[in-house]
């Protein structure tokens, strides 16, 4: 049987070793650096995105805190101003309806200008035609 001949086995092992060494050299010299470069670039992109995300979240949190502080300060001012206007005393103070109306209109204007779309999506507006109820005849 020629496949079990000892002379043939050594040449096959030699060529097998040579081919594997060549494949190994080609893979490590040409393909492995490209593969490592792509992995490093992906890792850098992920790290850059993470740092940008953390910066944005910290900015958003800071803005939310400033907004809460501003709202609390303004609510305290409104409470104080309304408390002084509507304070109960021996003589009933005359209510200035025009002043209250201007404050309410200013608040509604600011809310409509500076609120986000999510708030407006919560408010449902229906056309007048949909409010008509039909009575059976």
C-alpha positions as CSV (number, residue, x, y, z in Angstrom):
1,X,0.0,0.0,0.0
2,X,1.7,3.2,-1.2
3,X,0.0,5.5,1.3
4,X,1.7,3.8,4.2
5,X,5.2,3.9,2.6
6,X,7.7,5.6,4.9
7,X,9.3,7.6,2.2
8,X,6.1,9.3,1.2
9,X,5.2,10.2,4.8
10,X,8.2,12.4,5.3
11,X,7.7,14.5,2.2
12,X,4.0,15.0,3.1
13,X,5.0,16.1,6.6
14,X,7.6,18.5,5.1
15,X,5.1,20.1,2.8
16,X,2.4,20.3,5.5
17,X,4.8,22.1,7.8
18,X,5.9,24.5,5.0
19,X,2.3,25.3,4.0
20,X,1.2,25.9,7.6
21,X,4.2,28.2,8.3
22,X,3.4,30.2,5.2
23,X,-0.3,30.5,6.1
24,X,0.7,31.5,9.6
25,X,3.1,34.2,8.4
26,X,0.6,35.6,5.9
27,X,-2.1,35.8,8.5
28,X,0.0,37.3,11.2
29,X,1.8,39.8,8.9
30,X,-1.1,41.0,6.8
31,X,-4.5,40.2,8.3
32,X,-3.9,40.4,12.1
33,X,-2.7,44.0,12.1
34,X,-5.8,45.1,10.2
35,X,-8.0,43.1,12.5
36,X,-6.4,44.6,15.6
37,X,-6.6,48.1,14.1
38,X,-10.3,47.7,13.6
39,X,-10.8,46.4,17.1
40,X,-8.9,49.4,18.6
41,X,-10.8,51.9,16.5
42,X,-14.1,50.4,17.6
43,X,-13.0,50.5,21.2
44,X,-12.0,54.2,20.8
45,X,-15.3,55.0,19.2
46,X,-17.2,53.4,22.1
47,X,-15.1,55.2,24.7
48,X,-15.6,58.6,22.9
49,X,-19.4,57.9,22.8
50,X,-19.4,57.0,26.5
51,X,-17.6,60.2,27.5
52,X,-19.9,62.3,25.3
53,X,-22.9,60.6,26.8
54,X,-21.7,61.2,30.3
55,X,-21.0,64.9,29.6
56,X,-24.4,65.3,28.1
57,X,-26.2,63.6,31.0
58,X,-24.3,65.8,33.5
59,X,-25.3,68.9,31.5
60,X,-28.9,67.8,31.4
61,X,-28.9,67.1,35.2
62,X,-27.4,70.5,35.9
63,X,-29.9,72.2,33.8
64,X,-32.7,70.3,35.5
65,X,-31.4,71.3,38.9
66,X,-31.2,74.9,37.9
67,X,-34.7,74.8,36.5
68,X,-36.0,73.2,39.7
69,X,-34.3,75.8,41.8
70,X,-35.7,78.6,39.6
71,X,-39.2,77.2,39.7
72,X,-39.1,76.8,43.5
73,X,-37.8,80.4,43.8
74,X,-40.5,81.7,41.6
75,X,-43.2,79.6,43.3
76,X,-42.1,81.0,46.6
77,X,-42.3,84.5,45.2
78,X,-45.8,83.8,43.8
79,X,-46.8,82.4,47.1
80,X,-45.5,85.4,49.0
81,X,-47.1,87.9,46.6
82,X,-50.5,86.1,46.6
83,X,-50.3,85.6,50.4
84,X,-49.8,89.4,50.8
85,X,-52.6,90.2,48.4
86,X,-55.1,87.8,49.8
87,X,-54.1,88.1,53.5
88,X,-57.0,88.2,55.8
89,X,-57.1,91.3,57.9
90,X,-59.7,93.3,59.7
91,X,-60.5,95.2,56.6
92,X,-61.2,93.2,53.5
93,X,-58.7,94.3,50.9
94,X,-59.9,95.3,47.5
95,X,-58.8,92.6,44.9
96,X,-57.1,93.9,41.8
97,X,-58.4,91.5,39.2
98,X,-56.4,93.2,36.4
99,X,-53.2,92.4,38.2
100,X,-54.1,88.8,38.7
101,X,-55.2,88.5,35.1
102,X,-51.8,89.9,33.9
103,X,-49.9,87.4,36.1
104,X,-52.0,84.5,34.8
105,X,-51.6,85.6,31.2
106,X,-47.8,86.0,31.7
107,X,-47.6,82.5,33.2
108,X,-49.7,80.9,30.4
109,X,-47.6,82.7,27.8
110,X,-44.4,81.5,29.3
111,X,-45.7,78.0,29.6
112,X,-46.8,78.0,25.9
113,X,-43.4,79.3,24.8
114,X,-41.1,77.3,26.9
115,X,-42.8,74.0,27.5
116,X,-41.9,70.9,25.5
117,X,-44.0,68.9,23.1
118,X,-44.6,66.1,25.6
119,X,-46.7,68.5,27.7
120,X,-48.7,69.6,24.7
121,X,-49.3,66.0,23.7
122,X,-51.0,65.5,27.1
123,X,-53.5,68.3,26.3
124,X,-56.3,67.1,24.1
125,X,-58.0,69.5,21.8
126,X,-61.2,68.4,20.0
127,X,-62.8,70.2,17.1
128,X,-66.3,71.6,17.7
129,X,-67.8,69.1,15.2
130,X,-66.7,66.2,17.3
131,X,-68.5,67.5,20.4
132,X,-71.9,67.2,18.8
133,X,-73.9,64.3,20.1
134,X,-76.5,62.8,17.9
135,X,-79.9,62.1,19.3
136,X,-81.8,59.1,18.0
137,X,-85.0,60.1,16.2
